[in-house]
Amino acid sequence: MAENTWQRYELRLRVHPQTLADVRRAVGARLRLWGRDELITAAAMCVTELLSNVHKHAASPDCVLALQERPHGIYAAVSDTESGLPVVKEPDFLSESGRGMFLLSKTAHTWGTDLTPTGKTVWFTLRAEAVDP
């Protein structure tokens, strides 16, 4: 990767189930632009989970998605107006929902939640696998 100042992408959106495919395409396009193609599938899944939680649990569907290029991967965050924290539960594979944060916790390199004056930010990092020369 060439010398670079790490880039940031931010998208303000109103979450609705029909917007998720467009957001996944935007995430994929941004990661391709940054040369992080190997992270697209994992990033799209994790972002979709966070946005689905906004749709299901937040009082307002308005949120901000931020992506930032990092030396060994990416950082992604979704900020919303809900102060309730996400919970990772052991999945019930017979249930139609409730597996998302479990999958995110197993996919992301790190993840966490920061309370803000207006709600919270849930973030995750993904690391690119080292490639042998």
C-alpha positions in Angstrom: 0.0 0.0 0.0 1.4 3.4 -0.9 2.1 6.1 1.6 -1.2 7.4 2.7 -3.0 9.6 5.1 -5.8 7.4 6.4 -9.1 8.3 4.9 -12.5 8.6 6.5 -16.0 8.2 5.0 -19.1 9.3 6.7 -22.7 8.6 5.7 -25.8 10.2 7.5 -28.8 8.0 6.9 -32.3 7.1 8.0 -32.3 3.3 8.4 -35.0 1.3 6.8 -34.7 -2.4 5.8 -34.8 -1.4 2.1 -31.8 0.9 2.5 -29.5 -1.9 3.8 -28.5 -3.2 0.4 -27.6 0.3 -0.8 -25.5 0.8 2.3 -23.7 -2.5 1.8 -22.9 -1.5 -1.8 -21.5 1.9 -0.5 -19.4 0.1 2.1 -18.1 -2.3 -0.6 -17.3 0.6 -3.0 -15.4 2.5 -0.3 -13.4 -0.5 0.8 -12.5 -1.3 -2.9 -11.4 2.3 -3.3 -9.1 1.9 -0.3 -7.8 -1.5 -1.6 -9.4 -3.4 1.3 -11.4 -5.9 -0.9 -10.7 -8.8 1.5 -12.7 -7.0 4.2 -15.8 -6.3 2.2 -17.9 -9.3 3.2 -17.1 -9.1 6.9 -17.6 -5.3 7.0 -20.9 -5.5 5.1 -22.2 -8.1 7.5 -21.1 -6.2 10.6 -22.5 -2.8 9.4 -25.8 -4.5 8.4 -26.1 -5.8 12.0 -25.5 -2.5 13.6 -27.9 -0.7 11.2 -30.5 -3.4 11.8 -30.2 -2.8 15.6 -30.8 0.9 15.0 -34.0 0.0 13.0 -35.2 -2.4 15.7 -34.2 -0.7 18.9 -33.6 3.0 18.5 -36.4 5.6 18.9 -35.2 7.3 15.8 -34.0 5.6 12.5 -31.5 8.5 12.0 -27.8 7.5 12.5 -24.3 8.1 11.2 -22.1 5.4 9.7 -18.4 6.2 9.7 -15.6 4.2 8.1 -12.0 4.9 8.6 -9.0 3.3 6.9 -6.4 2.0 9.3 -2.8 0.8 8.7 -3.8 -2.9 9.0 -7.6 -2.8 8.3 -10.6 -0.6 9.0 -12.6 1.0 11.8 -16.3 1.3 11.4 -18.9 2.9 13.7 -22.6 3.5 13.9 -23.8 6.4 16.1 -27.5 6.7 17.0 -29.7 8.4 19.6 -30.4 5.3 21.7 -28.5 4.9 25.0 -29.3 1.2 25.4 -26.2 -0.9 24.9 -26.1 -3.9 22.6 -26.0 -7.3 24.2 -24.1 -10.4 22.8 -26.3 -13.4 23.5 -25.6 -17.0 22.9 -27.6 -17.6 19.7 -30.8 -19.6 19.6 -30.5 -21.0 16.1 -34.2 -21.8 16.0 -35.0 -18.1 16.5 -35.5 -15.7 13.5 -33.4 -13.0 15.2 -30.9 -12.4 18.0 -27.7 -13.7 16.4 -26.3 -10.5 14.9 -24.1 -9.2 17.8 -22.9 -12.7 18.4 -21.8 -12.9 14.8 -20.2 -9.4 14.9 -18.3 -10.3 18.1 -16.9 -13.4 16.4 -16.1 -11.6 13.1 -14.6 -8.3 14.3 -11.0 -8.0 15.5 -12.3 -5.7 18.3 -15.6 -4.0 19.0 -17.1 -1.8 21.7 -19.7 0.8 22.6 -19.1 4.4 23.6 -21.9 6.5 25.3 -22.2 10.0 23.8 -24.1 13.0 25.0 -26.8 12.2 22.4 -26.9 8.4 22.5 -24.1 5.9 21.7 -21.6 4.8 19.1 -21.1 1.1 18.5 -17.8 0.4 16.7 -15.7 -2.4 15.4 -12.3 -3.0 13.7 -11.4 -5.5 11.1 -7.8 -6.4 10.3 -6.5 -7.6 7.0 -4.8 -10.9 7.1 -1.0 -10.7 6.6 0.1 -11.9 3.2 3.3 -13.8 2.9 5.7 -12.4 0.3 
